[in-house]
Amino acid sequence: WCGAGNISTNATKYGPGESTDRCCERHDNARDYILAKGYHKKSKLKNPYPYTITNCSDDIKLFSCLYNDSASLSYEFGQVFYDAVHVPCFAHTYPIECTRYAGNWFFGWRCVKYEILKNKPKKWQFLPPPSFYKAYTRKWYSYNFTVMPDTTDNTWALACREDPDMGCSDLP
């Protein structure tokens, strides 16, 4: 169930990483998505990516499922999906703008600080994912961390904190 397409022969057949497959199966069955290079009728957003993009509430559920699973495959898939491929999601929330970039010409530039504009009307927009690695590795330490404390570099945490309509109840 995880990755491009689905090679499962039926809905109850899972691969060697059954718990990870179950997380991906729920995500694959999401109903609010934009196909690769397609348009979203409700939001009028165009997906410029070569893969499907899902509503943020469904991506939050996938993130939470993978995060709460102790299988190494869930950790690996979470790192690929959220950190390496950096699959965004879409949501109707207050505008979020980047206020600081970091990087260089060789590795590229990435936003390291976001700001939510609550004084402006909500709009449909793509949101980059948080770092799965950062969240997951916090579980390995006995310190009293919250999973998503960095709201300046994490659009999900920022939007979830400021917009109760975001569908963040599943966020770890």
C-alpha positions as CSV (number, residue, x, y, z in Angstrom):
1,W,0.0,0.0,0.0
2,C,2.9,2.4,0.6
3,G,4.6,4.1,-2.3
4,A,3.6,4.7,-5.9
5,G,0.5,2.7,-6.8
6,N,-0.7,-0.5,-5.0
7,I,0.5,-4.0,-5.9
8,S,-1.8,-5.6,-3.4
9,T,-4.0,-8.2,-5.0
10,N,-6.9,-7.5,-2.6
11,A,-7.9,-5.0,0.1
12,T,-6.9,-7.4,2.9
13,K,-3.5,-8.4,1.6
14,Y,-0.6,-6.6,3.2
15,G,3.2,-6.8,2.6
16,P,5.8,-7.7,5.2
17,G,5.3,-4.4,6.9
18,E,1.6,-4.9,7.7
19,S,1.3,-2.1,10.3
20,T,2.9,0.4,7.9
21,D,0.7,-0.9,5.0
22,R,-2.4,-0.3,7.2
23,C,-1.3,3.3,7.7
24,C,-0.8,3.8,3.9
25,E,-4.1,2.0,3.1
26,R,-6.1,4.5,5.1
27,H,-4.2,7.4,3.4
28,D,-4.7,5.8,0.0
29,N,-8.5,5.7,0.6
30,A,-8.7,9.4,1.4
31,R,-11.4,11.1,-0.6
32,D,-10.0,14.7,-0.8
33,Y,-7.0,14.7,-3.0
34,I,-5.5,16.2,-6.2
35,L,-4.1,13.8,-8.8
36,A,-0.7,14.4,-10.3
37,K,-0.8,17.4,-12.6
38,G,-4.6,17.7,-11.9
39,Y,-7.0,20.3,-10.5
40,H,-9.0,20.3,-7.3
41,K,-12.5,21.3,-8.1
42,K,-13.4,22.8,-4.7
43,S,-10.2,24.8,-4.2
44,K,-9.1,25.4,-7.9
45,L,-5.6,24.5,-6.9
46,K,-3.4,22.8,-9.5
47,N,-1.1,20.1,-8.5
48,P,2.3,20.7,-10.1
49,Y,3.8,17.5,-8.8
50,P,4.2,14.1,-10.4
51,Y,2.3,12.5,-7.5
52,T,-1.0,12.8,-5.8
53,I,-1.4,15.4,-3.0
54,T,-3.9,14.9,-0.2
55,N,-5.8,17.2,2.1
56,C,-3.7,18.1,5.2
57,S,-6.2,16.4,7.6
58,D,-5.5,13.1,5.9
59,D,-1.7,13.7,5.8
60,I,-1.8,14.4,9.5
61,K,-3.6,11.1,10.1
62,L,-0.8,9.3,8.0
63,F,1.9,11.1,9.9
64,S,0.3,10.2,13.2
65,C,-0.2,6.6,12.3
66,L,3.4,6.2,11.1
67,Y,4.7,8.1,14.1
68,N,2.8,5.9,16.6
69,D,3.9,2.7,14.9
70,S,7.1,1.1,16.3
71,A,8.0,-0.6,13.0
72,S,11.2,0.5,11.4
73,L,9.5,0.4,8.0
74,S,7.0,3.1,9.3
75,Y,10.0,5.2,10.3
76,E,11.7,4.7,7.0
77,F,8.6,5.4,4.9
78,G,7.8,8.5,7.0
79,Q,11.3,9.8,6.3
80,V,11.0,9.2,2.6
81,F,7.4,10.6,2.3
82,Y,7.8,13.7,4.5
83,D,11.5,14.5,4.6
84,A,13.1,13.3,1.3
85,V,10.2,13.7,-1.2
86,H,8.8,16.5,1.0
87,V,5.2,15.8,-0.2
88,P,3.0,18.9,0.6
89,C,-0.6,18.8,1.5
90,F,-3.4,21.3,0.9
91,A,-5.7,23.1,3.3
92,H,-8.2,25.9,3.6
93,T,-6.6,28.0,6.4
94,Y,-5.1,31.5,7.1
95,P,-2.4,32.5,4.6
96,I,1.0,31.3,5.7
97,E,4.1,33.1,4.4
98,C,7.8,32.4,4.6
99,T,9.7,35.1,6.4
100,R,13.2,33.6,6.3
101,Y,15.0,31.2,4.0
102,A,18.2,29.3,4.5
103,G,20.4,27.3,2.2
104,N,22.7,27.9,-0.8
105,W,22.8,27.7,-4.5
106,F,24.1,24.1,-4.5
107,F,21.6,22.5,-2.2
108,G,18.8,24.9,-2.8
109,W,16.8,27.2,-0.5
110,R,14.3,26.2,2.1
111,C,12.0,28.2,4.3
112,V,13.1,28.0,7.9
113,K,10.5,30.5,9.4
114,Y,6.8,30.9,8.6
115,E,4.2,33.3,9.8
116,I,0.5,32.9,9.8
117,L,-1.6,35.9,8.8
118,K,-4.7,35.7,10.9
119,N,-5.7,39.2,9.8
120,K,-6.3,37.9,6.2
121,P,-9.1,35.7,5.0
122,K,-8.6,31.9,4.8
123,K,-7.5,30.6,1.5
124,W,-6.7,27.2,-0.2
125,Q,-2.9,26.6,-0.2
126,F,-0.2,24.0,-0.2
127,L,1.6,23.4,3.1
128,P,5.0,21.7,3.3
129,P,5.2,18.9,5.8
130,P,7.0,18.9,9.1
131,S,10.2,16.9,9.6
132,F,9.2,13.3,10.3
133,Y,12.8,12.6,11.5
134,K,12.7,15.4,14.1
135,A,9.3,14.2,15.4
136,Y,10.1,10.5,15.4
137,T,13.5,10.8,17.0
138,R,12.1,12.8,19.9
139,K,10.4,9.6,21.0
140,W,13.8,8.0,21.6
141,Y,14.7,10.4,24.4
142,S,13.2,10.5,27.9
143,Y,13.0,14.3,27.9
144,N,9.5,15.8,28.1
145,F,9.3,17.0,24.5
146,T,6.2,17.9,22.6
147,V,6.2,16.3,19.1
148,M,5.7,19.5,17.2
149,P,7.2,22.4,19.2
150,D,8.8,24.3,16.4
151,T,5.9,26.4,15.1
152,T,8.2,28.8,13.2
153,D,9.5,26.2,10.8
154,N,6.4,23.9,10.9
155,T,3.4,25.0,8.9
156,W,1.2,22.2,10.3
157,A,1.9,23.1,13.9
158,L,1.4,26.8,13.1
159,A,-1.9,26.3,11.3
160,C,-3.1,23.8,13.9
161,R,-2.4,26.1,16.7
162,E,-4.1,29.1,15.1
163,D,-7.0,27.4,13.1
164,P,-9.3,25.0,14.9
165,D,-10.8,24.0,11.6
166,M,-7.6,22.4,10.3
167,G,-8.5,18.9,11.4
168,C,-5.5,18.4,13.6
169,S,-7.0,16.2,16.4
170,D,-4.8,13.3,15.1
171,L,-1.6,15.2,15.3
172,P,0.8,13.5,17.8
